[in-house]
């Protein structure tokens, strides 16, 4: 094992949005040299039953960037320990470990991006593709006093979905939020968007 | 019942992880004519009333025994086993939380079926038993899917 002379990476943190998890750290700088980093992880199972086992991350063993997409490694809703070390030739740094284990149930869920359009008299919505773990709860209603709100669960991603056949002259509004079953959480709702048959999208 | 407990489980993702390592794991199984999980008196004979207890017992079998006894050097395989093991750990916790509101009693049928599985395991050398049990994960996952999930995720 190379002598640990390189400084260990500092300031490890995880930025997680919509179930995409990015481990980041401050770069180790040696002028004129390329530093390679190795990232490893340990799920709660390994921590409890096999604490000597650390698993090389899928994409960052090694990597040159001071960040690592660990989404494919965090595949259960349990706490994960993460660590990074730097190498330069045969020199290796000590391991730096994330101060607190990361659990994907802490991910930030954002209101989804949606595109509300009309196809003739058909109210159509197109939703961004956030991956297989996301369901979309689409609420739509006719914009008039006392109108009933309809809710439709949409699992198809990135393709237009027909919501309603509209009546001429009526305005319809739509808002949507996501649900991630494996962590049992919803995102906030998007802003409502309204369309009117034979009219332009109306700001609220 | 149990379905509501495991509703947040992504069984489909676990099945995908297993499918990616199944061939490699099963190729290491040197006792092809022996089974640990699927003798006729075990999983296939479990009644709905015993599904919760059997699920709990088999999760413990894998978490406390099989994954610990298996030694894996290949990082790709190790990642998939880790994914399954941590998912089973999460399922155990979900089941535990759920048990306060739901009966998960263990009748003799489930206890006997579990003991048969452990006996089958103990008759083999420990590494061979672990490899065979890992290779039979699809039997357990299919059984969970059939008994616990309304629809797969």
Interface residues (C-beta under 8 A of the other chain):
Chain A: X43 X44 X45 X46 X48 X49 X50 X53 X55 X56 X58 X61 X73 X75 X76 X77 X78 X133 X181 X182 X183 X184
Chain B: X7 X8 X9 X10 X13 X17 X63 X64 X67 X68 X75 X78 X79 X82 X83 X85 X86 X87 X88 X89 X90 X153
